[in-house]
């Protein structure tokens, strides 16, 4: 499918030798790379905390969208990574973010606390997903926040429908009155969160069978025993063949005792009918340490979702442990294998989201970024990059999500 790329003149960049785009537009969808409060020289705008940097990050988001003749009023989903020092108020951050949006927009939102960001001095990173008609017109959308969902500021919705897409904001094990349920019990909290997601999907006549991608942000220290219990509790809501999935450990959530946060994307025909989908699992691909119903690649209409790709073997053991270059190349090879079975290729990728184990700083980022970049002809896809202390399995140090678009399969 035809794509447009945007990287405004004078915008910040990843540096020489990196060909990722600030945004990619394909069909009705626009992916915007994670934006910071940074100018073309690398100087940060705002203070030394996430809230003070939000205006600069959103101004850069708006600037990138304007390259396509679009604006913030086209945004349907935001993903906000922010540096959490143990004292910052996530609700206040979301209130501040919502105040920068057009009144009544109500996109879905996910906020993820991290110990640091890849770019030194960056305190917040905001990724946007937008939708628009070919002529730039906004698309009709509906938003709901059923009472069963975890609370959000009024500027955001618990679930948003636009076209065939349904976005569920990250759900937490928190009641409408703000009570944290089952402190420090990740399995019970996962059950509460999946009940919230079920209610969110039902608001638009959808169910777990319509989910195409699920992301879990859970508290973990890079151990198999951190990953498995909540993964199984979450997977119990899905039947084979399930959606694409990614699970990422973070050191902590903003609320003491909260161990999990989950977001999903679903697709449903605009007439309410279920859409045909095709899942693939190439023979060369790795497996988890437990039996869960997720598949590595899924195509629904013109959208392609991949589960986070890593360097593991069929037993869930790291291949080339702690070797960033080798693991990055292997993850990218897996991405290519999945896309081929779906009738697509690297050129069809619109967006990469990469989480990697490493410190803050451009040296650590570029160690894997340039390897990823080598798989694309310029201009490359949009990209969001997040550094973390550890990932899900021992010795595993990179996980790459890929989102692509291709012409729908023949009927």
C-alpha positions as a LaTeX table, in Angstrom:
\begin{tabular}{lrrr}
\hline
Residue & $x$ (\AA) & $y$ (\AA) & $z$ (\AA) \\
\hline
Unk1 & 0.00 & 0.00 & 0.00 \\
Unk2 & 1.15 & 3.53 & $-0.74$ \\
Unk3 & 2.79 & 5.29 & 2.19 \\
Unk4 & 3.72 & 8.89 & 2.94 \\
Unk5 & 6.59 & 9.78 & 5.28 \\
Unk6 & 7.09 & 12.92 & 7.34 \\
Unk7 & 10.28 & 14.26 & 8.92 \\
Unk8 & 9.91 & 18.06 & 9.09 \\
Unk9 & 12.93 & 20.22 & 8.32 \\
Unk10 & 14.44 & 21.51 & 11.53 \\
Unk11 & 12.83 & 18.78 & 13.64 \\
Unk12 & 14.90 & 16.76 & 16.11 \\
Unk13 & 16.42 & 13.57 & 14.71 \\
Unk14 & 18.02 & 10.35 & 15.90 \\
Unk15 & 21.34 & 11.40 & 14.41 \\
Unk16 & 23.35 & 10.57 & 11.27 \\
Unk17 & 22.97 & 7.14 & 9.77 \\
Unk18 & 19.42 & 6.56 & 11.05 \\
Unk19 & 16.66 & 6.68 & 8.45 \\
Unk20 & 13.53 & 6.31 & 10.54 \\
Unk21 & 10.66 & 8.72 & 9.86 \\
Unk22 & 8.91 & 10.97 & 12.35 \\
Unk23 & 5.58 & 9.73 & 11.01 \\
Unk24 & 4.13 & 7.43 & 8.38 \\
Unk25 & 0.70 & 7.71 & 6.78 \\
Unk26 & $-0.90$ & 4.72 & 5.05 \\
Unk27 & $-4.55$ & 4.39 & 4.14 \\
Unk28 & $-6.59$ & 5.93 & 6.96 \\
Unk29 & $-3.85$ & 5.53 & 9.56 \\
Unk30 & $-0.99$ & 7.74 & 10.76 \\
Unk31 & 1.72 & 6.50 & 13.12 \\
Unk32 & 3.74 & 9.24 & 14.84 \\
Unk33 & 7.10 & 8.33 & 16.36 \\
Unk34 & 7.45 & 8.97 & 20.07 \\
Unk35 & 7.91 & 12.73 & 20.45 \\
Unk36 & 9.96 & 14.59 & 23.07 \\
Unk37 & 10.27 & 18.23 & 24.07 \\
Unk38 & 13.38 & 18.58 & 21.92 \\
Unk39 & 14.38 & 21.08 & 19.24 \\
Unk40 & 16.58 & 20.49 & 16.19 \\
Unk41 & 19.74 & 21.10 & 18.21 \\
Unk42 & 18.83 & 18.51 & 20.84 \\
Unk43 & 17.97 & 21.13 & 23.47 \\
Unk44 & 15.05 & 20.27 & 25.72 \\
Unk45 & 12.07 & 22.59 & 26.04 \\
Unk46 & 10.46 & 22.82 & 29.42 \\
Unk47 & 11.81 & 21.94 & 32.84 \\
Unk48 & 13.25 & 18.79 & 34.33 \\
Unk49 & 10.00 & 16.94 & 34.98 \\
Unk50 & 7.48 & 15.19 & 32.70 \\
Unk51 & 4.61 & 17.66 & 33.06 \\
Unk52 & 6.74 & 20.67 & 32.14 \\
Unk53 & 8.02 & 18.86 & 29.03 \\
Unk54 & 4.57 & 17.77 & 27.82 \\
Unk55 & 3.82 & 21.02 & 25.91 \\
Unk56 & 7.02 & 20.66 & 23.89 \\
Unk57 & 6.34 & 16.99 & 23.13 \\
Unk58 & 2.79 & 17.72 & 21.98 \\
Unk59 & 3.90 & 20.73 & 19.94 \\
Unk60 & 6.30 & 18.40 & 18.10 \\
Unk61 & 3.49 & 15.87 & 17.62 \\
Unk62 & 1.29 & 18.57 & 16.10 \\
Unk63 & 4.16 & 19.75 & 13.91 \\
Unk64 & 4.70 & 16.28 & 12.48 \\
Unk65 & 0.99 & 15.76 & 11.81 \\
Unk66 & 0.84 & 19.11 & 10.02 \\
Unk67 & 3.18 & 17.68 & 7.36 \\
Unk68 & 0.17 & 15.62 & 6.24 \\
Unk69 & $-2.26$ & 18.52 & 6.61 \\
Unk70 & $-3.57$ & 16.99 & 9.83 \\
Unk71 & $-3.71$ & 18.07 & 13.47 \\
Unk72 & $-4.27$ & 16.84 & 17.00 \\
Unk73 & $-7.99$ & 16.54 & 16.28 \\
Unk74 & $-7.16$ & 13.42 & 14.23 \\
Unk75 & $-5.53$ & 11.60 & 17.17 \\
Unk76 & $-7.38$ & 8.53 & 18.45 \\
Unk77 & $-4.76$ & 7.00 & 20.77 \\
Unk78 & $-1.80$ & 8.29 & 22.81 \\
Unk79 & 0.95 & 6.29 & 24.50 \\
Unk80 & 2.91 & 8.27 & 27.08 \\
Unk81 & 6.17 & 7.04 & 28.62 \\
Unk82 & 7.31 & 9.20 & 31.51 \\
Unk83 & 10.20 & 9.12 & 33.93 \\
Unk84 & 8.93 & 8.06 & 37.33 \\
Unk85 & 11.03 & 8.79 & 40.41 \\
Unk86 & 8.65 & 7.33 & 42.98 \\
Unk87 & 6.89 & 10.61 & 43.74 \\
Unk88 & 5.23 & 11.80 & 40.54 \\
Unk89 & 1.46 & 11.75 & 40.18 \\
Unk90 & 0.34 & 9.85 & 37.08 \\
Unk91 & $-3.19$ & 11.27 & 37.29 \\
Unk92 & $-1.77$ & 14.81 & 37.28 \\
Unk93 & 0.36 & 13.93 & 34.26 \\
Unk94 & $-2.68$ & 12.70 & 32.36 \\
Unk95 & $-4.66$ & 15.80 & 33.37 \\
Unk96 & $-1.86$ & 17.97 & 31.98 \\
Unk97 & $-1.71$ & 15.92 & 28.78 \\
Unk98 & $-5.47$ & 16.14 & 28.34 \\
Unk99 & $-5.37$ & 19.92 & 28.74 \\
Unk100 & $-3.19$ & 20.11 & 25.60 \\
Unk101 & $-5.75$ & 18.32 & 23.43 \\
Unk102 & $-8.70$ & 19.77 & 21.51 \\
Unk103 & $-11.73$ & 19.96 & 23.76 \\
Unk104 & $-13.96$ & 16.89 & 23.49 \\
Unk105 & $-11.43$ & 14.85 & 21.50 \\
Unk106 & $-11.29$ & 12.03 & 24.11 \\
Unk107 & $-8.68$ & 9.68 & 22.65 \\
Unk108 & $-7.67$ & 6.42 & 24.31 \\
Unk109 & $-4.52$ & 6.71 & 26.41 \\
Unk110 & $-1.86$ & 4.59 & 28.08 \\
Unk111 & 0.69 & 5.98 & 30.54 \\
Unk112 & 3.77 & 3.89 & 31.33 \\
Unk113 & 6.24 & 4.89 & 34.08 \\
Unk114 & 9.88 & 4.12 & 33.30 \\
Unk115 & 13.11 & 4.80 & 35.23 \\
Unk116 & 14.66 & 6.79 & 32.38 \\
Unk117 & 14.31 & 7.48 & 28.66 \\
Unk118 & 16.77 & 6.82 & 25.85 \\
Unk119 & 17.55 & 10.49 & 25.18 \\
Unk120 & 19.42 & 12.17 & 28.06 \\
Unk121 & 17.32 & 14.86 & 29.71 \\
Unk122 & 14.04 & 13.60 & 28.24 \\
Unk123 & 11.37 & 13.16 & 30.89 \\
Unk124 & 8.41 & 12.28 & 28.67 \\
Unk125 & 7.90 & 10.56 & 25.31 \\
Unk126 & 4.48 & 10.72 & 23.61 \\
Unk127 & 3.50 & 8.47 & 20.72 \\
Unk128 & 0.35 & 9.24 & 18.71 \\
Unk129 & $-1.89$ & 7.13 & 16.51 \\
Unk130 & $-4.17$ & 9.17 & 14.25 \\
Unk131 & $-6.81$ & 8.41 & 11.63 \\
Unk132 & $-8.07$ & 10.51 & 8.73 \\
Unk133 & $-9.93$ & 10.27 & 5.44 \\
Unk134 & $-7.77$ & 10.44 & 2.30 \\
Unk135 & $-8.77$ & 14.11 & 1.88 \\
Unk136 & $-7.68$ & 14.86 & 5.46 \\
Unk137 & $-11.18$ & 15.01 & 6.92 \\
Unk138 & $-11.61$ & 13.71 & 10.44 \\
Unk139 & $-13.30$ & 10.34 & 10.69 \\
Unk140 & $-16.41$ & 9.79 & 12.80 \\
Unk141 & $-15.53$ & 8.33 & 16.17 \\
Unk142 & $-17.35$ & 7.13 & 19.22 \\
Unk143 & $-16.01$ & 6.98 & 22.71 \\
Unk144 & $-17.28$ & 5.33 & 25.85 \\
Unk145 & $-16.11$ & 4.93 & 29.43 \\
Unk146 & $-18.24$ & 2.23 & 31.06 \\
Unk147 & $-18.44$ & 2.42 & 34.84 \\
Unk148 & $-16.63$ & $-0.91$ & 35.09 \\
Unk149 & $-13.43$ & 0.61 & 33.69 \\
Unk150 & $-10.55$ & 2.02 & 35.70 \\
Unk151 & $-10.78$ & 5.82 & 36.09 \\
Unk152 & $-9.24$ & 8.34 & 33.67 \\
Unk153 & $-9.34$ & 12.15 & 33.46 \\
Unk154 & $-12.35$ & 13.48 & 31.53 \\
Unk155 & $-10.13$ & 14.38 & 28.55 \\
Unk156 & $-9.71$ & 10.67 & 27.73 \\
Unk157 & $-12.03$ & 7.77 & 26.98 \\
Unk158 & $-11.81$ & 4.22 & 28.23 \\
Unk159 & $-12.49$ & 2.91 & 24.74 \\
Unk160 & $-12.60$ & 4.62 & 21.33 \\
Unk161 & $-13.97$ & 3.36 & 18.04 \\
Unk162 & $-12.91$ & 4.92 & 14.71 \\
Unk163 & $-13.57$ & 3.13 & 11.44 \\
Unk164 & $-12.77$ & $-0.56$ & 11.91 \\
Unk165 & $-10.44$ & 0.14 & 14.84 \\
Unk166 & $-11.24$ & $-0.11$ & 18.55 \\
Unk167 & $-8.69$ & 1.17 & 21.08 \\
Unk168 & $-8.99$ & 0.31 & 24.76 \\
Unk169 & $-7.05$ & 2.58 & 27.10 \\
Unk170 & $-4.69$ & 0.75 & 29.44 \\
Unk171 & $-6.74$ & $-0.72$ & 32.25 \\
Unk172 & $-5.56$ & $-0.91$ & 35.85 \\
Unk173 & $-6.91$ & $-2.88$ & 38.84 \\
Unk174 & $-8.44$ & 0.31 & 40.26 \\
Unk175 & $-12.12$ & 0.97 & 41.00 \\
Unk176 & $-14.05$ & 4.03 & 39.88 \\
Unk177 & $-13.58$ & 5.32 & 43.44 \\
Unk178 & $-9.80$ & 5.03 & 43.12 \\
Unk179 & $-9.33$ & 1.91 & 45.25 \\
Unk180 & $-6.46$ & $-0.37$ & 44.22 \\
Unk181 & $-7.68$ & $-3.95$ & 44.18 \\
Unk182 & $-5.62$ & $-6.95$ & 45.34 \\
Unk183 & $-2.37$ & $-5.07$ & 46.14 \\
Unk184 & 0.76 & $-7.02$ & 45.16 \\
Unk185 & $-1.30$ & $-9.92$ & 43.71 \\
Unk186 & $-0.57$ & $-9.86$ & 39.98 \\
Unk187 & $-2.82$ & $-12.81$ & 39.10 \\
Unk188 & $-5.88$ & $-11.36$ & 40.85 \\
Unk189 & $-5.13$ & $-7.91$ & 39.44 \\
Unk190 & $-4.89$ & $-9.37$ & 35.93 \\
Unk191 & $-8.34$ & $-10.90$ & 36.36 \\
Unk192 & $-9.77$ & $-7.52$ & 37.34 \\
Unk193 & $-8.11$ & $-5.81$ & 34.37 \\
Unk194 & $-9.37$ & $-8.40$ & 31.88 \\
Unk195 & $-12.90$ & $-7.88$ & 33.24 \\
Unk196 & $-12.48$ & $-4.14$ & 32.55 \\
Unk197 & $-11.31$ & $-4.87$ & 29.01 \\
Unk198 & $-14.26$ & $-7.18$ & 28.41 \\
Unk199 & $-16.63$ & $-4.37$ & 29.46 \\
Unk200 & $-14.81$ & $-1.88$ & 27.24 \\
Unk201 & $-15.05$ & $-4.11$ & 24.17 \\
Unk202 & $-18.71$ & $-4.88$ & 24.88 \\
Unk203 & $-19.50$ & $-1.15$ & 24.69 \\
Unk204 & $-19.06$ & $-1.48$ & 20.91 \\
Unk205 & $-20.39$ & $-5.02$ & 20.50 \\
Unk206 & $-16.92$ & $-6.57$ & 20.39 \\
Unk207 & $-15.32$ & $-9.34$ & 22.42 \\
Unk208 & $-11.97$ & $-10.96$ & 23.04 \\
Unk209 & $-12.25$ & $-12.75$ & 19.70 \\
Unk210 & $-12.04$ & $-9.37$ & 17.98 \\
Unk211 & $-8.76$ & $-8.36$ & 19.69 \\
Unk212 & $-5.81$ & $-8.10$ & 17.31 \\
Unk213 & $-3.10$ & $-6.87$ & 19.68 \\
Unk214 & $-2.57$ & $-6.92$ & 23.43 \\
Unk215 & 0.18 & $-5.16$ & 25.39 \\
Unk216 & 0.92 & $-6.00$ & 29.03 \\
Unk217 & 3.03 & $-3.68$ & 31.19 \\
Unk218 & 3.82 & $-5.65$ & 34.31 \\
Unk219 & 6.17 & $-5.24$ & 37.24 \\
Unk220 & 9.07 & $-7.64$ & 36.85 \\
Unk221 & 12.79 & $-8.07$ & 37.28 \\
Unk222 & 13.54 & $-10.10$ & 34.16 \\
Unk223 & 12.69 & $-13.49$ & 35.64 \\
Unk224 & 10.55 & $-16.22$ & 34.11 \\
Unk225 & 8.56 & $-16.44$ & 37.34 \\
Unk226 & 7.59 & $-12.76$ & 36.95 \\
Unk227 & 6.30 & $-13.33$ & 33.43 \\
Unk228 & 4.42 & $-16.62$ & 33.58 \\
Unk229 & 1.61 & $-16.26$ & 36.21 \\
Unk230 & 0.11 & $-13.05$ & 34.82 \\
Unk231 & 0.69 & $-14.19$ & 31.23 \\
Unk232 & $-1.39$ & $-17.30$ & 31.86 \\
Unk233 & $-4.08$ & $-15.32$ & 33.71 \\
Unk234 & $-4.37$ & $-12.89$ & 30.79 \\
Unk235 & $-4.25$ & $-15.60$ & 28.11 \\
Unk236 & $-7.19$ & $-17.43$ & 29.72 \\
Unk237 & $-9.52$ & $-14.88$ & 28.09 \\
Unk238 & $-8.49$ & $-15.92$ & 24.57 \\
Unk239 & $-9.03$ & $-18.98$ & 22.42 \\
Unk240 & $-6.69$ & $-20.41$ & 19.80 \\
Unk241 & $-5.68$ & $-18.84$ & 17.50 \\
Unk242 & $-5.34$ & $-15.66$ & 19.54 \\
Unk243 & $-4.07$ & $-12.14$ & 18.92 \\
Unk244 & $-0.52$ & $-10.85$ & 18.62 \\
Unk245 & 0.89 & $-9.99$ & 22.03 \\
Unk246 & 3.71 & $-8.18$ & 23.79 \\
Unk247 & 4.61 & $-8.32$ & 27.47 \\
Unk248 & 7.10 & $-5.83$ & 28.91 \\
Unk249 & 8.39 & $-5.69$ & 32.49 \\
Unk250 & 8.88 & $-2.32$ & 34.17 \\
Unk251 & 10.39 & $-1.71$ & 37.62 \\
Unk252 & 7.15 & $-0.36$ & 39.12 \\
Unk253 & 3.83 & 1.27 & 38.43 \\
Unk254 & 2.96 & 4.66 & 39.87 \\
Unk255 & 0.68 & 3.21 & 42.56 \\
Unk256 & 2.27 & 1.17 & 45.32 \\
Unk257 & 1.02 & $-2.39$ & 45.02 \\
Unk258 & $-0.09$ & $-2.15$ & 41.38 \\
Unk259 & 1.66 & $-4.83$ & 39.33 \\
Unk260 & $-0.13$ & $-4.81$ & 35.95 \\
Unk261 & $-1.62$ & $-2.57$ & 33.28 \\
Unk262 & $-3.04$ & $-3.90$ & 29.99 \\
Unk263 & $-4.16$ & $-2.24$ & 26.74 \\
Unk264 & $-5.70$ & $-3.84$ & 23.65 \\
Unk265 & $-6.59$ & $-3.04$ & 20.06 \\
Unk266 & $-9.55$ & $-4.75$ & 18.41 \\
Unk267 & $-11.05$ & $-4.63$ & 14.92 \\
Unk268 & $-14.70$ & $-4.93$ & 13.96 \\
Unk269 & $-16.60$ & $-4.24$ & 10.76 \\
Unk270 & $-18.27$ & $-0.87$ & 10.67 \\
Unk271 & $-21.58$ & $-2.71$ & 10.43 \\
Unk272 & $-20.73$ & $-4.61$ & 13.62 \\
Unk273 & $-19.72$ & $-7.82$ & 11.86 \\
Unk274 & $-16.61$ & $-9.79$ & 12.78 \\
Unk275 & $-13.75$ & $-9.33$ & 10.33 \\
Unk276 & $-11.88$ & $-12.27$ & 8.81 \\
Unk277 & $-8.33$ & $-12.61$ & 10.07 \\
Unk278 & $-5.32$ & $-14.76$ & 9.39 \\
Unk279 & $-2.71$ & $-15.75$ & 11.96 \\
Unk280 & 0.73 & $-17.19$ & 11.20 \\
Unk281 & 3.51 & $-18.92$ & 13.15 \\
Unk282 & 6.54 & $-19.62$ & 10.92 \\
Unk283 & 8.42 & $-22.86$ & 11.68 \\
Unk284 & 11.59 & $-20.88$ & 12.44 \\
Unk285 & 9.98 & $-18.87$ & 15.25 \\
Unk286 & 10.57 & $-19.06$ & 18.98 \\
Unk287 & 8.08 & $-20.01$ & 21.69 \\
Unk288 & 7.21 & $-18.99$ & 25.24 \\
Unk289 & 8.01 & $-21.08$ & 28.30 \\
Unk290 & 4.28 & $-21.66$ & 28.88 \\
Unk291 & 1.45 & $-22.56$ & 26.54 \\
Unk292 & $-0.44$ & $-19.39$ & 25.64 \\
Unk293 & $-2.75$ & $-18.86$ & 22.62 \\
Unk294 & $-1.03$ & $-15.82$ & 21.10 \\
Unk295 & 0.32 & $-15.97$ & 17.55 \\
Unk296 & 3.34 & $-14.19$ & 16.14 \\
Unk297 & 1.56 & $-12.46$ & 13.28 \\
Unk298 & $-2.02$ & $-11.49$ & 12.49 \\
Unk299 & $-3.58$ & $-9.81$ & 9.47 \\
Unk300 & $-7.07$ & $-8.31$ & 9.69 \\
Unk301 & $-8.33$ & $-6.48$ & 6.60 \\
Unk302 & $-5.36$ & $-4.24$ & 5.66 \\
Unk303 & $-3.73$ & $-4.13$ & 9.11 \\
Unk304 & $-0.87$ & $-6.38$ & 10.21 \\
Unk305 & 0.06 & $-6.80$ & 13.87 \\
Unk306 & 3.10 & $-8.66$ & 15.12 \\
Unk307 & 3.81 & $-9.83$ & 18.61 \\
Unk308 & 6.99 & $-8.45$ & 20.11 \\
Unk309 & 9.90 & $-10.24$ & 18.40 \\
Unk310 & 12.89 & $-11.40$ & 20.40 \\
Unk311 & 15.91 & $-13.69$ & 20.23 \\
Unk312 & 14.64 & $-16.83$ & 21.97 \\
Unk313 & 14.55 & $-20.50$ & 21.00 \\
Unk314 & 11.58 & $-22.88$ & 20.94 \\
Unk315 & 12.00 & $-23.46$ & 24.70 \\
Unk316 & 11.94 & $-19.76$ & 25.59 \\
Unk317 & 15.70 & $-19.57$ & 26.24 \\
Unk318 & 17.68 & $-16.55$ & 25.07 \\
Unk319 & 19.76 & $-17.02$ & 21.92 \\
Unk320 & 22.98 & $-14.96$ & 21.94 \\
Unk321 & 22.29 & $-13.82$ & 25.52 \\
Unk322 & 23.18 & $-10.18$ & 26.26 \\
Unk323 & 24.50 & $-9.66$ & 22.68 \\
Unk324 & 22.57 & $-6.62$ & 21.48 \\
Unk325 & 23.73 & $-6.71$ & 17.86 \\
Unk326 & 23.02 & $-10.39$ & 17.36 \\
Unk327 & 19.67 & $-10.27$ & 19.14 \\
Unk328 & 18.53 & $-7.21$ & 17.19 \\
Unk329 & 19.39 & $-8.84$ & 13.89 \\
Unk330 & 17.60 & $-12.05$ & 14.91 \\
Unk331 & 14.46 & $-10.19$ & 15.97 \\
Unk332 & 14.40 & $-8.37$ & 12.63 \\
Unk333 & 14.84 & $-11.66$ & 10.75 \\
Unk334 & 11.86 & $-13.08$ & 12.66 \\
Unk335 & 9.82 & $-10.01$ & 11.68 \\
Unk336 & 10.67 & $-10.64$ & 8.03 \\
Unk337 & 9.65 & $-14.32$ & 8.30 \\
Unk338 & 6.27 & $-13.42$ & 9.79 \\
Unk339 & 5.58 & $-10.74$ & 7.20 \\
Unk340 & 6.43 & $-13.09$ & 4.32 \\
Unk341 & 3.84 & $-15.61$ & 5.52 \\
Unk342 & 1.32 & $-12.78$ & 5.54 \\
Unk343 & 2.21 & $-11.74$ & 2.00 \\
Unk344 & 4.11 & $-8.62$ & 3.08 \\
Unk345 & 7.68 & $-7.45$ & 3.61 \\
Unk346 & 9.86 & $-4.94$ & 5.41 \\
Unk347 & 8.73 & $-2.14$ & 3.08 \\
Unk348 & 5.18 & $-2.61$ & 4.36 \\
Unk349 & 6.17 & $-1.78$ & 7.94 \\
Unk350 & 4.77 & 1.55 & 9.09 \\
Unk351 & 5.91 & 1.60 & 12.71 \\
Unk352 & 8.40 & $-0.07$ & 15.06 \\
Unk353 & 8.22 & 0.04 & 18.83 \\
Unk354 & 11.46 & $-1.18$ & 20.39 \\
Unk355 & 12.14 & $-1.84$ & 24.05 \\
Unk356 & 15.68 & $-2.81$ & 24.97 \\
Unk357 & 17.68 & $-3.46$ & 28.09 \\
Unk358 & 20.26 & $-0.76$ & 28.51 \\
Unk359 & 21.07 & 2.59 & 30.06 \\
Unk360 & 19.91 & 6.02 & 29.02 \\
Unk361 & 22.06 & 7.51 & 26.27 \\
Unk362 & 22.37 & 7.61 & 22.51 \\
Unk363 & 25.22 & 5.08 & 22.38 \\
Unk364 & 23.04 & 2.29 & 23.76 \\
Unk365 & 20.14 & 3.27 & 21.49 \\
Unk366 & 22.19 & 3.41 & 18.32 \\
Unk367 & 23.75 & 0.02 & 18.98 \\
Unk368 & 20.43 & $-1.58$ & 18.00 \\
Unk369 & 18.87 & 1.26 & 16.00 \\
Unk370 & 21.30 & 1.20 & 13.11 \\
Unk371 & 20.94 & $-2.56$ & 12.78 \\
Unk372 & 17.16 & $-2.20$ & 12.56 \\
Unk373 & 17.54 & 0.67 & 10.11 \\
Unk374 & 19.61 & $-1.48$ & 7.75 \\
Unk375 & 16.55 & $-3.60$ & 6.98 \\
Unk376 & 14.73 & $-0.66$ & 5.36 \\
Unk377 & 15.11 & 1.47 & 2.29 \\
Unk378 & 14.97 & 5.16 & 3.19 \\
Unk379 & 12.72 & 6.69 & 4.30 \\
Unk380 & 12.10 & 4.11 & 7.00 \\
Unk381 & 9.16 & 3.54 & 9.33 \\
Unk382 & 8.12 & 5.59 & 12.32 \\
Unk383 & 9.86 & 4.50 & 15.51 \\
Unk384 & 9.48 & 4.67 & 19.29 \\
Unk385 & 12.42 & 3.48 & 21.39 \\
Unk386 & 12.36 & 2.80 & 25.13 \\
Unk387 & 15.26 & 1.70 & 27.33 \\
Unk388 & 14.59 & $-0.43$ & 30.40 \\
Unk389 & 16.75 & $-2.17$ & 33.00 \\
Unk390 & 15.65 & $-5.71$ & 32.01 \\
Unk391 & 13.21 & $-7.54$ & 29.73 \\
Unk392 & 10.99 & $-10.57$ & 30.22 \\
Unk393 & 13.47 & $-13.48$ & 30.12 \\
Unk394 & 17.03 & $-13.88$ & 31.44 \\
Unk395 & 19.58 & $-12.88$ & 28.80 \\
Unk396 & 16.94 & $-11.34$ & 26.50 \\
Unk397 & 17.75 & $-7.68$ & 25.86 \\
Unk398 & 15.56 & $-6.49$ & 22.97 \\
Unk399 & 11.93 & $-6.83$ & 21.88 \\
Unk400 & 10.58 & $-5.24$ & 18.70 \\
Unk401 & 6.93 & $-4.66$ & 17.82 \\
Unk402 & 6.17 & $-4.12$ & 14.14 \\
Unk403 & 2.97 & $-2.73$ & 12.63 \\
Unk404 & 2.43 & $-2.99$ & 8.89 \\
Unk405 & $-0.25$ & $-2.46$ & 6.26 \\
Unk406 & $-0.91$ & $-4.40$ & 3.06 \\
Unk407 & $-3.81$ & $-4.85$ & 0.66 \\
Unk408 & $-6.55$ & $-7.04$ & 2.15 \\
Unk409 & $-6.42$ & $-10.74$ & 1.33 \\
Unk410 & $-8.68$ & $-11.81$ & $-1.57$ \\
Unk411 & $-12.16$ & $-12.78$ & $-0.43$ \\
\hline
\end{tabular}
